[in-house]
């Protein structure tokens, strides 16, 4: 947009306006913000479980863990994929590869049958997966943490 300017000799010339129109920029940014706010929850992978609370939980090493989720209906998910109980150990071993020190995080829903969660841990432990941790929600932090205190909580993890 240019504004007319009259010079001393009487000629009208158009000079460009050097200001940036910020309104369209703000509109585009707000639309992008809304798009990101809507799509961010959709990017979460895996089965939705309601983790129980624990006070004595501590964080594990920062290596990428293998996540096994047990839903309240007893269904088992390996990462984001639902698997049968018979295929769980083979799937975990395939994800572990040659690194047998990778930790398997077991996420049991708060309303899941305790026997289902223990059965998953027992199946993993009897097939040689010894680094197992149960994930809980810490009361002091909102991020999930792993309970690795005793042999019952970790199924033999050292």
Secondary structure, 3 states (H helix, E strand, C coil): CEEEEECCCCCEEEEECCCCCHHHHHHHHHHHHHHHHHHHHHHCCCCCCCCCEECCCECCCCCCCEEEEECCCCCEEECCEEECCCCHHHHHHHHHCCCCCCCEEEEECCCCCHHHHHHHHHHHHHCCCCCEEEEEEECCCCCEEEECCCHHHHCCCC
